[in-house]
Amino acid sequence: MTSRIGRLAAASVATALATLGVTVANPAPASAAMTICYNTSQAGSFAGVAGQAASIWNNATTNLTLSANCGSNLRIYQITGGGSYAIRTSLGNGRVYIDTQQAQQYSPLRIMTHEIGHILGLPDNYNGNCAILMSGGSAGTSCTNPYPSTTEANRVSNLFAGTRIATERATDSTGSQIFRDSWPATAVTVG
Ligand SMILES: [Zn+2]
């Protein structure tokens, strides 16, 4: 009786494996967009803001999708003091640090989308224009615009357009880089 049950169990396992084999053999659906998994386990009170920023970038761009709970291409941290900054290890990968004190002075969502912009390949552009996301703190504390300009969004889309990535990296160095001081503490005297 025991051996009969064992044979039945083995047959069941074999059936399950066969089913699994068929499933694995099917090709995965092709995805045109690169998925950038962001992790908010260390983002503290900024986890919600991170989600809003991800939606903004997803709506503004093509060729990439920021997605939660699927991995850690991008880790987001809440810190206190020292200023918000981004460390890009490669295009679409890195860490973003949001300073709680700074987020009481500047718009937390604008800080978040700006710092993620660095991870997505954008440099700083301190021209004081609030319509430019990468102008950061140069636009003053009254600027709360969290949206990339069309030019900024299109640039990110192009960077993630597959075949163009290598060329863009070579010509514009979107590789490893640290971006600090985008949000000056002396901003109250600006403008
Ligand atoms: Zn910056």
Backbone and ligand atoms as CSV (ligand in chain L), in Angstrom:
chain,resi,resn,atom,element,x,y,z
A,1,MET,N,N,0.831,-1.201,0.000
A,1,MET,CA,C,0.000,0.000,0.000
A,1,MET,C,C,0.868,1.255,0.000
A,2,THR,N,N,1.912,1.194,0.824
A,2,THR,CA,C,2.795,2.350,0.914
A,2,THR,C,C,3.473,2.629,-0.434
A,3,SER,N,N,3.923,1.522,-1.071
A,3,SER,CA,C,4.620,1.739,-2.331
A,3,SER,C,C,3.663,2.235,-3.414
A,4,ARG,N,N,2.393,1.784,-3.312
A,4,ARG,CA,C,1.405,2.241,-4.292
A,4,ARG,C,C,1.194,3.764,-4.148
A,5,ILE,N,N,1.069,4.205,-2.874
A,5,ILE,CA,C,0.920,5.655,-2.635
A,5,ILE,C,C,2.145,6.399,-3.156
A,6,GLY,N,N,3.311,5.762,-2.916
A,6,GLY,CA,C,4.538,6.402,-3.383
A,6,GLY,C,C,4.550,6.537,-4.892
A,7,ARG,N,N,4.084,5.503,-5.576
A,7,ARG,CA,C,4.053,5.568,-7.046
A,7,ARG,C,C,3.077,6.641,-7.525
A,8,LEU,N,N,1.939,6.699,-6.801
A,8,LEU,CA,C,0.946,7.720,-7.171
A,8,LEU,C,C,1.505,9.130,-6.967
A,9,ALA,N,N,2.226,9.297,-5.846
A,9,ALA,CA,C,2.811,10.604,-5.553
A,9,ALA,C,C,3.841,10.965,-6.617
A,10,ALA,N,N,4.658,9.977,-6.968
A,10,ALA,CA,C,5.681,10.218,-7.978
A,10,ALA,C,C,5.037,10.593,-9.315
A,11,ALA,N,N,3.934,9.922,-9.616
A,11,ALA,CA,C,3.247,10.223,-10.867
A,11,ALA,C,C,2.712,11.653,-10.840
A,12,SER,N,N,2.202,12.048,-9.658
A,12,SER,CA,C,1.674,13.409,-9.533
A,12,SER,C,C,2.779,14.441,-9.729
A,13,VAL,N,N,3.931,14.164,-9.117
A,13,VAL,CA,C,5.063,15.084,-9.255
A,13,VAL,C,C,5.489,15.180,-10.723
A,14,ALA,N,N,5.514,13.997,-11.371
A,14,ALA,CA,C,5.922,13.987,-12.773
A,14,ALA,C,C,4.960,14.815,-13.621
A,15,THR,N,N,3.655,14.671,-13.314
A,15,THR,CA,C,2.648,15.446,-14.032
A,15,THR,C,C,2.866,16.942,-13.789
A,16,ALA,N,N,3.146,17.273,-12.522
A,16,ALA,CA,C,3.353,18.688,-12.177
A,16,ALA,C,C,4.571,19.245,-12.903
A,17,LEU,N,N,5.640,18.465,-12.940
A,17,LEU,CA,C,6.859,18.914,-13.612
A,17,LEU,C,C,6.622,19.092,-15.109
A,18,ALA,N,N,5.840,18.144,-15.659
A,18,ALA,CA,C,5.548,18.240,-17.087
A,18,ALA,C,C,4.776,19.522,-17.380
A,19,THR,N,N,3.808,19.798,-16.489
A,19,THR,CA,C,3.031,21.031,-16.645
A,19,THR,C,C,3.940,22.247,-16.533
A,20,LEU,N,N,4.821,22.201,-15.534
A,20,LEU,CA,C,5.753,23.309,-15.315
A,20,LEU,C,C,6.654,23.474,-16.528
A,21,GLY,N,N,7.102,22.329,-17.079
A,21,GLY,CA,C,7.994,22.378,-18.235
A,21,GLY,C,C,7.332,23.057,-19.410
A,22,VAL,N,N,6.059,22.750,-19.617
A,22,VAL,CA,C,5.333,23.381,-20.719
A,22,VAL,C,C,5.266,24.888,-20.505
A,23,THR,N,N,5.014,25.278,-19.220
A,23,THR,CA,C,4.897,26.704,-18.899
A,23,THR,C,C,6.214,27.430,-19.160
A,24,VAL,N,N,7.303,26.796,-18.687
A,24,VAL,CA,C,8.612,27.423,-18.842
A,24,VAL,C,C,8.990,27.536,-20.321
A,25,ALA,N,N,8.557,26.542,-21.089
A,25,ALA,CA,C,8.923,26.535,-22.497
A,25,ALA,C,C,8.270,27.682,-23.265
A,26,ASN,N,N,7.138,28.164,-22.756
A,26,ASN,CA,C,6.494,29.285,-23.433
A,26,ASN,C,C,7.341,30.551,-23.281
A,27,PRO,N,N,7.560,31.270,-24.360
A,27,PRO,CA,C,8.357,32.486,-24.257
A,27,PRO,C,C,7.643,33.555,-23.428
A,28,ALA,N,N,8.424,34.265,-22.615
A,28,ALA,CA,C,7.853,35.354,-21.818
A,28,ALA,C,C,7.414,36.475,-22.743
A,29,PRO,N,N,6.361,37.160,-22.387
A,29,PRO,CA,C,5.911,38.277,-23.223
A,29,PRO,C,C,7.009,39.326,-23.366
A,30,ALA,N,N,7.232,39.770,-24.555
A,30,ALA,CA,C,8.249,40.788,-24.782
A,30,ALA,C,C,7.799,42.115,-24.196
A,31,SER,N,N,8.716,42.798,-23.541
A,31,SER,CA,C,8.396,44.103,-22.971
A,31,SER,C,C,9.265,45.159,-23.629
A,32,ALA,N,N,8.627,46.182,-24.164
A,32,ALA,CA,C,9.378,47.227,-24.846
A,32,ALA,C,C,10.089,48.142,-23.850
A,33,ALA,N,N,9.504,48.241,-22.660
A,33,ALA,CA,C,10.054,49.197,-21.699
A,33,ALA,C,C,10.989,48.530,-20.711
A,34,MET,N,N,12.051,49.238,-20.346
A,34,MET,CA,C,12.933,48.770,-19.300
A,34,MET,C,C,12.271,49.039,-17.954
A,35,THR,N,N,12.223,48.017,-17.108
A,35,THR,CA,C,11.627,48.188,-15.787
A,35,THR,C,C,12.698,48.582,-14.783
A,36,ILE,N,N,12.449,49.683,-14.091
A,36,ILE,CA,C,13.337,50.120,-13.025
A,36,ILE,C,C,12.608,49.894,-11.711
A,37,CYS,N,N,13.050,48.900,-10.978
A,37,CYS,CA,C,12.390,48.568,-9.713
A,37,CYS,C,C,12.906,49.490,-8.613
A,38,TYR,N,N,11.989,50.187,-7.969
A,38,TYR,CA,C,12.433,51.040,-6.867
A,38,TYR,C,C,11.969,50.464,-5.536
A,39,ASN,N,N,12.811,50.666,-4.524
A,39,ASN,CA,C,12.597,50.075,-3.211
A,39,ASN,C,C,12.447,51.200,-2.184
A,40,THR,N,N,11.312,51.219,-1.489
A,40,THR,CA,C,11.054,52.285,-0.517
A,40,THR,C,C,11.108,51.785,0.923
A,41,SER,N,N,11.742,50.622,1.131
A,41,SER,CA,C,11.773,50.060,2.484
A,41,SER,C,C,12.520,50.960,3.466
A,42,GLN,N,N,13.395,51.835,2.935
A,42,GLN,CA,C,14.132,52.768,3.787
A,42,GLN,C,C,13.687,54.214,3.559
A,43,ALA,N,N,12.572,54.390,2.870
A,43,ALA,CA,C,12.145,55.742,2.493
A,43,ALA,C,C,11.323,56.433,3.578
A,44,GLY,N,N,10.970,55.698,4.622
A,44,GLY,CA,C,10.236,56.299,5.729
A,44,GLY,C,C,8.982,57.016,5.270
A,45,SER,N,N,8.832,58.265,5.714
A,45,SER,CA,C,7.618,59.028,5.397
A,45,SER,C,C,7.575,59.479,3.941
A,46,PHE,N,N,8.648,59.238,3.188
A,46,PHE,CA,C,8.685,59.652,1.780
A,46,PHE,C,C,8.270,58.528,0.823
A,47,ALA,N,N,7.833,57.405,1.345
A,47,ALA,CA,C,7.457,56.287,0.472
A,47,ALA,C,C,6.319,56.686,-0.472
A,48,GLY,N,N,5.334,57.396,0.061
A,48,GLY,CA,C,4.211,57.823,-0.772
A,48,GLY,C,C,4.636,58.804,-1.838
A,49,VAL,N,N,5.528,59.731,-1.460
A,49,VAL,CA,C,6.046,60.708,-2.412
A,49,VAL,C,C,6.835,60.003,-3.522
A,50,ALA,N,N,7.536,58.960,-3.151
A,50,ALA,CA,C,8.287,58.191,-4.150
A,50,ALA,C,C,7.342,57.588,-5.180
A,51,GLY,N,N,6.209,57.088,-4.713
A,51,GLY,CA,C,5.219,56.526,-5.625
A,51,GLY,C,C,4.646,57.574,-6.571
A,52,GLN,N,N,4.403,58.770,-6.040
A,52,GLN,CA,C,3.908,59.871,-6.877
A,52,GLN,C,C,4.945,60.257,-7.921
A,53,ALA,N,N,6.204,60.316,-7.497
A,53,ALA,CA,C,7.276,60.675,-8.424
A,53,ALA,C,C,7.417,59.621,-9.522
A,54,ALA,N,N,7.275,58.361,-9.141
A,54,ALA,CA,C,7.364,57.283,-10.133
A,54,ALA,C,C,6.262,57.430,-11.177
A,55,SER,N,N,5.059,57.761,-10.720
A,55,SER,CA,C,3.940,57.951,-11.655
A,55,SER,C,C,4.202,59.117,-12.601
A,56,ILE,N,N,4.759,60.187,-12.074
A,56,ILE,CA,C,5.065,61.351,-12.908
A,56,ILE,C,C,6.043,60.975,-14.019
A,57,TRP,N,N,7.090,60.260,-13.654
A,57,TRP,CA,C,8.084,59.867,-14.658
A,57,TRP,C,C,7.492,58.875,-15.654
A,58,ASN,N,N,6.665,57.950,-15.153
A,58,ASN,CA,C,6.059,56.959,-16.056
A,58,ASN,C,C,5.117,57.624,-17.052
A,59,ASN,N,N,4.387,58.631,-16.597
A,59,ASN,CA,C,3.453,59.328,-17.487
A,59,ASN,C,C,4.178,60.215,-18.490
A,60,ALA,N,N,5.346,60.721,-18.100
A,60,ALA,CA,C,6.042,61.699,-18.933
A,60,ALA,C,C,6.967,61.066,-19.973
A,61,THR,N,N,7.294,59.775,-19.772
A,61,THR,CA,C,8.324,59.166,-20.620
A,61,THR,C,C,7.837,57.885,-21.299
A,62,THR,N,N,8.629,57.438,-22.252
A,62,THR,CA,C,8.445,56.126,-22.858
A,62,THR,C,C,9.735,55.337,-22.658
A,63,ASN,N,N,9.681,54.042,-22.917
A,63,ASN,CA,C,10.860,53.162,-22.898
A,63,ASN,C,C,11.323,52.759,-21.504
A,64,LEU,N,N,10.670,53.259,-20.453
A,64,LEU,CA,C,11.034,52.832,-19.108
A,64,LEU,C,C,9.799,52.853,-18.230
A,65,THR,N,N,9.814,51.993,-17.221
A,65,THR,CA,C,8.717,51.951,-16.254
A,65,THR,C,C,9.290,51.788,-14.863
A,66,LEU,N,N,9.016,52.773,-14.018
A,66,LEU,CA,C,9.385,52.662,-12.616
A,66,LEU,C,C,8.325,51.827,-11.916
A,67,SER,N,N,8.760,50.779,-11.221
A,67,SER,CA,C,7.810,49.853,-10.615
A,67,SER,C,C,8.241,49.510,-9.192
A,68,ALA,N,N,7.261,49.435,-8.294
A,68,ALA,CA,C,7.552,49.144,-6.885
A,68,ALA,C,C,7.533,47.643,-6.623
A,69,ASN,N,N,8.209,47.246,-5.560
A,69,ASN,CA,C,8.122,45.868,-5.046
A,69,ASN,C,C,8.536,44.789,-6.046
A,70,CYS,N,N,9.488,45.105,-6.900
A,70,CYS,CA,C,9.945,44.078,-7.840
A,70,CYS,C,C,11.454,43.930,-7.809
A,71,GLY,N,N,12.132,44.711,-6.976
A,71,GLY,CA,C,13.584,44.647,-6.934
A,71,GLY,C,C,14.156,45.949,-6.413
A,72,SER,N,N,15.444,46.145,-6.621
A,72,SER,CA,C,16.105,47.309,-6.021
A,72,SER,C,C,17.093,47.967,-6.968
A,73,ASN,N,N,16.655,48.281,-8.182
A,73,ASN,CA,C,17.511,49.087,-9.051
A,73,ASN,C,C,17.753,50.452,-8.413
A,74,LEU,N,N,16.701,50.950,-7.786
A,74,LEU,CA,C,16.745,52.272,-7.165
A,74,LEU,C,C,16.268,52.155,-5.722
A,75,ARG,N,N,17.153,52.479,-4.798
A,75,ARG,CA,C,16.777,52.483,-3.380
A,75,ARG,C,C,16.591,53.925,-2.926
A,76,ILE,N,N,15.532,54.166,-2.187
A,76,ILE,CA,C,15.223,55.513,-1.725
A,76,ILE,C,C,15.305,55.551,-0.200
A,77,TYR,N,N,16.056,56.537,0.299
A,77,TYR,CA,C,16.299,56.633,1.731
A,77,TYR,C,C,15.794,57.960,2.285
A,78,GLN,N,N,15.292,57.918,3.494
A,78,GLN,CA,C,14.987,59.136,4.231
A,78,GLN,C,C,16.146,59.410,5.164
A,79,ILE,N,N,16.694,60.630,5.097
A,79,ILE,CA,C,17.788,61.014,5.980
A,79,ILE,C,C,17.423,62.328,6.666
A,80,THR,N,N,18.201,62.702,7.675
A,80,THR,CA,C,17.959,63.963,8.372
A,80,THR,C,C,19.245,64.770,8.376
A,81,GLY,N,N,19.234,65.896,7.647
A,81,GLY,CA,C,20.407,66.754,7.550
A,81,GLY,C,C,21.361,66.311,6.462
A,82,GLY,N,N,22.214,67.223,6.057
A,82,GLY,CA,C,23.232,66.911,5.056
A,82,GLY,C,C,22.809,67.177,3.622
A,83,GLY,N,N,21.515,67.370,3.417
A,83,GLY,CA,C,21.037,67.677,2.067
A,83,GLY,C,C,20.633,66.453,1.271
A,84,SER,N,N,19.672,66.635,0.403
A,84,SER,CA,C,19.217,65.552,-0.471
A,84,SER,C,C,20.210,65.368,-1.604
A,85,TYR,N,N,20.384,64.120,-2.029
A,85,TYR,CA,C,21.308,63.883,-3.133
A,85,TYR,C,C,21.023,62.543,-3.787
A,86,ALA,N,N,21.689,62.320,-4.895
A,86,ALA,CA,C,21.503,61.073,-5.642
A,86,ALA,C,C,22.851,60.484,-5.998
A,87,ILE,N,N,22.943,59.170,-5.925
A,87,ILE,CA,C,24.132,58.455,-6.380
A,87,ILE,C,C,23.698,57.533,-7.509
A,88,ARG,N,N,24.125,57.865,-8.721
A,88,ARG,CA,C,23.810,57.004,-9.861
A,88,ARG,C,C,24.981,56.068,-10.087
A,89,THR,N,N,24.706,54.767,-10.023
A,89,THR,CA,C,25.772,53.795,-10.262
A,89,THR,C,C,25.853,53.443,-11.740
A,90,SER,N,N,24.713,53.491,-12.398
A,90,SER,CA,C,24.649,53.369,-13.856
A,90,SER,C,C,23.271,53.863,-14.260
A,91,LEU,N,N,23.044,54.021,-15.532
A,91,LEU,CA,C,21.755,54.534,-15.983
A,91,LEU,C,C,20.611,53.657,-15.474
A,92,GLY,N,N,19.718,54.262,-14.683
A,92,GLY,CA,C,18.570,53.532,-14.157
A,92,GLY,C,C,18.839,52.809,-12.852
A,93,ASN,N,N,20.059,52.923,-12.336
A,93,ASN,CA,C,20.427,52.263,-11.084
A,93,ASN,C,C,21.087,53.244,-10.125
A,94,GLY,N,N,20.777,53.107,-8.837
A,94,GLY,CA,C,21.426,53.965,-7.856
A,94,GLY,C,C,20.613,54.152,-6.603
A,95,ARG,N,N,20.952,55.221,-5.873
A,95,ARG,CA,C,20.302,55.503,-4.595
A,95,ARG,C,C,19.940,56.982,-4.514
A,96,VAL,N,N,18.790,57.250,-3.921
A,96,VAL,CA,C,18.327,58.618,-3.729
A,96,VAL,C,C,18.117,58.844,-2.235
A,97,TYR,N,N,18.646,59.975,-1.732
A,97,TYR,CA,C,18.537,60.314,-0.319
A,97,TYR,C,C,17.754,61.614,-0.186
A,98,ILE,N,N,16.668,61.571,0.575
A,98,ILE,CA,C,15.834,62.753,0.755
A,98,ILE,C,C,15.984,63.247,2.190
A,99,ASP,N,N,16.431,64.490,2.315
A,99,ASP,CA,C,16.677,65.111,3.611
A,99,ASP,C,C,15.366,65.656,4.184
A,100,THR,N,N,14.977,65.123,5.323
A,100,THR,CA,C,13.712,65.522,5.954
A,100,THR,C,C,13.656,67.027,6.219
A,101,GLN,N,N,14.770,67.604,6.679
A,101,GLN,CA,C,14.793,69.041,6.972
A,101,GLN,C,C,14.632,69.858,5.698
A,102,GLN,N,N,15.304,69.432,4.636
A,102,GLN,CA,C,15.223,70.140,3.366
A,102,GLN,C,C,13.808,70.054,2.786
A,103,ALA,N,N,13.164,68.930,3.017
A,103,ALA,CA,C,11.820,68.711,2.489
A,103,ALA,C,C,10.767,69.561,3.208
A,104,GLN,N,N,11.185,70.196,4.306
A,104,GLN,CA,C,10.288,71.145,4.976
A,104,GLN,C,C,10.437,72.529,4.358
A,105,GLN,N,N,11.513,72.718,3.586
A,105,GLN,CA,C,11.789,74.005,2.957
A,105,GLN,C,C,11.368,73.984,1.485
A,106,TYR,N,N,11.753,72.918,0.809
A,106,TYR,CA,C,11.398,72.742,-0.601
A,106,TYR,C,C,10.300,71.690,-0.711
A,107,SER,N,N,9.632,71.679,-1.864
A,107,SER,CA,C,8.591,70.679,-2.117
A,107,SER,C,C,9.191,69.272,-2.107
A,108,PRO,N,N,8.714,68.395,-1.243
A,108,PRO,CA,C,9.252,67.020,-1.198
A,108,PRO,C,C,9.096,66.290,-2.539
A,109,LEU,N,N,7.974,66.524,-3.216
A,109,LEU,CA,C,7.752,65.827,-4.490
A,109,LEU,C,C,8.701,66.342,-5.564
A,110,ARG,N,N,8.954,67.657,-5.573
A,110,ARG,CA,C,9.912,68.199,-6.547
A,110,ARG,C,C,11.317,67.672,-6.265
A,111,ILE,N,N,11.676,67.587,-4.999
A,111,ILE,CA,C,12.990,67.024,-4.655
A,111,ILE,C,C,13.074,65.580,-5.147
A,112,MET,N,N,12.017,64.833,-4.889
A,112,MET,CA,C,12.020,63.402,-5.247
A,112,MET,C,C,12.121,63.199,-6.761
A,113,THR,N,N,11.298,63.915,-7.530
A,113,THR,CA,C,11.338,63.716,-8.984
A,113,THR,C,C,12.665,64.202,-9.557
A,114,HIS,N,N,13.219,65.266,-8.971
A,114,HIS,CA,C,14.523,65.781,-9.412
A,114,HIS,C,C,15.622,64.746,-9.175
A,115,GLU,N,N,15.679,64.221,-7.954
A,115,GLU,CA,C,16.747,63.261,-7.638
A,115,GLU,C,C,16.603,61.980,-8.461
A,116,ILE,N,N,15.374,61.543,-8.666
A,116,ILE,CA,C,15.176,60.373,-9.534
A,116,ILE,C,C,15.599,60.710,-10.961
A,117,GLY,N,N,15.410,61.973,-11.349
A,117,GLY,CA,C,15.850,62.412,-12.672
A,117,GLY,C,C,17.338,62.156,-12.896
A,118,HIS,N,N,18.133,62.320,-11.840
A,118,HIS,CA,C,19.570,62.022,-11.943
A,118,HIS,C,C,19.787,60.538,-12.232
A,119,ILE,N,N,19.017,59.686,-11.555
A,119,ILE,CA,C,19.150,58.234,-11.763
A,119,ILE,C,C,18.784,57.886,-13.214
A,120,LEU,N,N,17.848,58.680,-13.772
A,120,LEU,CA,C,17.384,58.425,-15.139
A,120,LEU,C,C,18.260,59.104,-16.192
A,121,GLY,N,N,19.370,59.708,-15.758
A,121,GLY,CA,C,20.345,60.197,-16.721
A,121,GLY,C,C,20.462,61.693,-16.884
A,122,LEU,N,N,19.695,62.455,-16.102
A,122,LEU,CA,C,19.728,63.907,-16.286
A,122,LEU,C,C,20.761,64.570,-15.371
A,123,PRO,N,N,21.465,65.574,-15.894
A,123,PRO,CA,C,22.387,66.362,-15.061
A,123,PRO,C,C,21.638,67.534,-14.417
A,124,ASP,N,N,22.299,68.237,-13.507
A,124,ASP,CA,C,21.713,69.455,-12.954
A,124,ASP,C,C,21.727,70.552,-14.002
A,125,ASN,N,N,20.804,71.485,-13.843
A,125,ASN,CA,C,20.689,72.619,-14.762
A,125,ASN,C,C,20.173,73.809,-13.963
A,126,TYR,N,N,21.072,74.420,-13.210
A,126,TYR,CA,C,20.675,75.465,-12.258
A,126,TYR,C,C,20.424,76.800,-12.957
A,127,ASN,N,N,19.342,76.878,-13.718
A,127,ASN,CA,C,19.040,78.119,-14.452
A,127,ASN,C,C,17.930,78.935,-13.791
A,128,GLY,N,N,17.467,78.523,-12.619
A,128,GLY,CA,C,16.468,79.298,-11.898
A,128,GLY,C,C,15.060,79.190,-12.456
A,129,ASN,N,N,14.877,78.382,-13.493
A,129,ASN,CA,C,13.575,78.253,-14.156
A,129,ASN,C,C,12.758,77.150,-13.488
A,130,CYS,N,N,11.628,77.549,-12.888
A,130,CYS,CA,C,10.793,76.577,-12.158
A,130,CYS,C,C,10.205,75.532,-13.092
A,131,ALA,N,N,10.097,75.840,-14.379
A,131,ALA,CA,C,9.537,74.880,-15.343
A,131,ALA,C,C,10.531,73.769,-15.659
A,132,ILE,N,N,11.777,73.970,-15.268
A,132,ILE,CA,C,12.819,72.971,-15.483
A,132,ILE,C,C,13.016,72.193,-14.192
A,133,LEU,N,N,12.751,70.902,-14.221
A,133,LEU,CA,C,12.864,70.087,-13.004
A,133,LEU,C,C,14.292,70.055,-12.484
A,134,MET,N,N,15.252,69.971,-13.407
A,134,MET,CA,C,16.631,69.822,-12.980
A,134,MET,C,C,17.270,71.148,-12.565
A,135,SER,N,N,16.476,72.226,-12.532
A,135,SER,CA,C,16.976,73.479,-11.964
A,135,SER,C,C,17.015,73.385,-10.445
A,136,GLY,N,N,16.330,72.386,-9.894
A,136,GLY,CA,C,16.414,72.119,-8.458
A,136,GLY,C,C,16.116,73.335,-7.606
A,137,GLY,N,N,16.954,73.549,-6.583
A,137,GLY,CA,C,16.748,74.635,-5.642
A,137,GLY,C,C,17.029,76.012,-6.202
A,138,SER,N,N,17.633,76.080,-7.403
A,138,SER,CA,C,17.925,77.393,-7.984
A,138,SER,C,C,16.642,78.153,-8.314
A,139,ALA,N,N,15.524,77.438,-8.411
A,139,ALA,CA,C,14.236,78.078,-8.695
A,139,ALA,C,C,13.567,78.595,-7.422
A,140,GLY,N,N,14.220,78.414,-6.278
A,140,GLY,CA,C,13.686,78.935,-5.023
A,140,GLY,C,C,12.727,77.980,-4.337
A,141,THR,N,N,12.477,78.287,-3.067
A,141,THR,CA,C,11.613,77.401,-2.282
A,141,THR,C,C,10.144,77.513,-2.681
A,142,SER,N,N,9.778,78.614,-3.363
A,142,SER,CA,C,8.380,78.782,-3.770
A,142,SER,C,C,8.032,77.907,-4.967
A,143,CYS,N,N,9.037,77.395,-5.649
A,143,CYS,CA,C,8.797,76.532,-6.817
A,143,CYS,C,C,8.463,75.125,-6.344
A,144,THR,N,N,7.267,74.678,-6.660
A,144,THR,CA,C,6.850,73.333,-6.254
A,144,THR,C,C,6.606,72.422,-7.453
A,145,ASN,N,N,6.991,72.882,-8.663
A,145,ASN,CA,C,6.754,72.077,-9.873
A,145,ASN,C,C,7.497,70.736,-9.810
A,146,PRO,N,N,6.759,69.633,-9.832
A,146,PRO,CA,C,7.414,68.317,-9.773
A,146,PRO,C,C,7.531,67.647,-11.132
A,147,TYR,N,N,7.186,68.373,-12.208
A,147,TYR,CA,C,7.122,67.729,-13.527
A,147,TYR,C,C,8.346,68.069,-14.378
A,148,PRO,N,N,8.921,67.078,-15.044
A,148,PRO,CA,C,10.001,67.376,-15.992
A,148,PRO,C,C,9.436,68.140,-17.182
A,149,SER,N,N,10.247,69.013,-17.755
A,149,SER,CA,C,9.832,69.691,-18.982
A,149,SER,C,C,9.775,68.658,-20.104
A,150,THR,N,N,9.158,69.038,-21.218
A,150,THR,CA,C,9.097,68.128,-22.370
A,150,THR,C,C,10.499,67.744,-22.822
A,151,THR,N,N,11.394,68.719,-22.819
A,151,THR,CA,C,12.778,68.453,-23.231
A,151,THR,C,C,13.444,67.449,-22.290
A,152,GLU,N,N,13.233,67.654,-20.987
A,152,GLU,CA,C,13.841,66.738,-20.016
A,152,GLU,C,C,13.246,65.331,-20.151
A,153,ALA,N,N,11.923,65.250,-20.286
A,153,ALA,CA,C,11.265,63.946,-20.398
A,153,ALA,C,C,11.701,63.218,-21.669
A,154,ASN,N,N,11.778,63.965,-22.779
A,154,ASN,CA,C,12.185,63.340,-24.036
A,154,ASN,C,C,13.629,62.850,-23.972
A,155,ARG,N,N,14.445,63.593,-23.259
A,155,ARG,CA,C,15.848,63.172,-23.131
A,155,ARG,C,C,15.920,61.821,-22.410
A,156,VAL,N,N,15.149,61.682,-21.336
A,156,VAL,CA,C,15.136,60.416,-20.605
A,156,VAL,C,C,14.610,59.288,-21.503
A,157,SER,N,N,13.542,59.571,-22.231
A,157,SER,CA,C,12.985,58.554,-23.133
A,157,SER,C,C,14.035,58.106,-24.139
A,158,ASN,N,N,14.788,59.048,-24.668
A,158,ASN,CA,C,15.824,58.710,-25.645
A,158,ASN,C,C,16.948,57.895,-25.018
A,159,LEU,N,N,17.296,58.241,-23.774
A,159,LEU,CA,C,18.373,57.504,-23.099
A,159,LEU,C,C,18.006,56.036,-22.915
A,160,PHE,N,N,16.691,55.776,-22.754
A,160,PHE,CA,C,16.250,54.404,-22.513
A,160,PHE,C,C,15.724,53.739,-23.783
A,161,ALA,N,N,16.021,54.341,-24.922
A,161,ALA,CA,C,15.512,53.803,-26.183
A,161,ALA,C,C,16.381,52.680,-26.729
A,162,GLY,N,N,16.910,51.855,-25.852
A,162,GLY,CA,C,17.631,50.668,-26.278
A,162,GLY,C,C,18.910,50.947,-27.019
A,163,THR,N,N,18.838,50.933,-28.322
A,163,THR,CA,C,20.038,51.030,-29.133
A,163,THR,C,C,20.754,52.362,-28.945
A,164,ARG,N,N,20.046,53.382,-28.465
A,164,ARG,CA,C,20.685,54.680,-28.316
A,164,ARG,C,C,21.425,54.824,-26.999
A,165,ILE,N,N,21.169,53.891,-26.081
A,165,ILE,CA,C,21.744,54.044,-24.746
A,165,ILE,C,C,23.270,54.081,-24.789
A,166,ALA,N,N,23.875,53.155,-25.504
A,166,ALA,CA,C,25.332,53.089,-25.540
A,166,ALA,C,C,25.923,54.385,-26.090
A,167,THR,N,N,25.312,54.898,-27.139
A,167,THR,CA,C,25.806,56.134,-27.739
A,167,THR,C,C,25.672,57.301,-26.777
A,168,GLU,N,N,24.510,57.388,-26.143
A,168,GLU,CA,C,24.279,58.499,-25.220
A,168,GLU,C,C,25.254,58.427,-24.046
A,169,ARG,N,N,25.490,57.216,-23.572
A,169,ARG,CA,C,26.416,57.048,-22.458
A,169,ARG,C,C,27.805,57.545,-22.857
A,170,ALA,N,N,28.207,57.191,-24.055
A,170,ALA,CA,C,29.554,57.534,-24.505
A,170,ALA,C,C,29.720,59.035,-24.668
A,171,THR,N,N,28.681,59.686,-25.172
A,171,THR,CA,C,28.817,61.099,-25.476
A,171,THR,C,C,28.427,62.005,-24.308
A,172,ASP,N,N,27.564,61.539,-23.441
A,172,ASP,CA,C,27.061,62.412,-22.384
A,172,ASP,C,C,27.343,61.900,-20.977
A,173,SER,N,N,28.104,60.849,-20.870
A,173,SER,CA,C,28.499,60.276,-19.582
A,173,SER,C,C,27.346,60.194,-18.588
A,174,THR,N,N,26.409,59.300,-18.856
A,174,THR,CA,C,25.295,59.076,-17.939
A,174,THR,C,C,25.583,57.901,-17.017
A,175,GLY,N,N,26.840,57.603,-16.809
A,175,GLY,CA,C,27.211,56.492,-15.947
A,175,GLY,C,C,27.294,56.902,-14.490
A,176,SER,N,N,28.253,56.320,-13.771
A,176,SER,CA,C,28.367,56.540,-12.329
A,176,SER,C,C,28.684,57.994,-11.998
A,177,GLN,N,N,27.876,58.561,-11.118
A,177,GLN,CA,C,28.086,59.962,-10.730
A,177,GLN,C,C,27.300,60.263,-9.451
A,178,ILE,N,N,27.824,61.190,-8.654
A,178,ILE,CA,C,27.133,61.626,-7.433
A,178,ILE,C,C,26.661,63.065,-7.641
A,179,PHE,N,N,25.400,63.322,-7.308
A,179,PHE,CA,C,24.824,64.659,-7.476
A,179,PHE,C,C,24.449,65.217,-6.108
A,180,ARG,N,N,25.156,66.244,-5.695
A,180,ARG,CA,C,24.884,66.866,-4.398
A,180,ARG,C,C,24.550,68.350,-4.578
A,181,ASP,N,N,24.082,68.949,-3.507
A,181,ASP,CA,C,23.899,70.400,-3.420
A,181,ASP,C,C,22.912,70.956,-4.429
A,182,SER,N,N,21.902,70.179,-4.785
A,182,SER,CA,C,20.890,70.683,-5.699
A,182,SER,C,C,19.902,71.609,-4.992
A,183,TRP,N,N,19.913,71.556,-3.650
A,183,TRP,CA,C,18.909,72.286,-2.872
A,183,TRP,C,C,19.613,73.090,-1.794
A,184,PRO,N,N,20.131,74.264,-2.151
A,184,PRO,CA,C,20.947,75.035,-1.211
A,184,PRO,C,C,20.181,75.453,0.045
A,185,ALA,N,N,20.854,75.310,1.179
A,185,ALA,CA,C,20.234,75.663,2.444
A,185,ALA,C,C,19.999,77.171,2.554
A,186,THR,N,N,20.710,77.950,1.747
A,186,THR,CA,C,20.575,79.408,1.775
A,186,THR,C,C,19.496,79.882,0.825
A,187,ALA,N,N,18.621,78.990,0.421
A,187,ALA,CA,C,17.625,79.326,-0.592
A,187,ALA,C,C,16.700,80.470,-0.192
A,188,VAL,N,N,16.562,80.732,1.102
A,188,VAL,CA,C,15.668,81.808,1.534
A,188,VAL,C,C,16.150,83.159,1.043
A,189,THR,N,N,17.458,83.267,0.699
A,189,THR,CA,C,17.987,84.543,0.219
A,189,THR,C,C,17.944,84.632,-1.299
A,190,VAL,N,N,17.561,83.533,-1.966
A,190,VAL,CA,C,17.505,83.544,-3.431
A,190,VAL,C,C,16.272,84.286,-3.908
A,191,GLY,N,N,16.443,85.110,-4.902
A,191,GLY,CA,C,15.326,85.805,-5.519
A,191,GLY,C,C,14.694,86.801,-4.564
L,1,ZN,ZN,ZN,20.420,67.715,-8.673
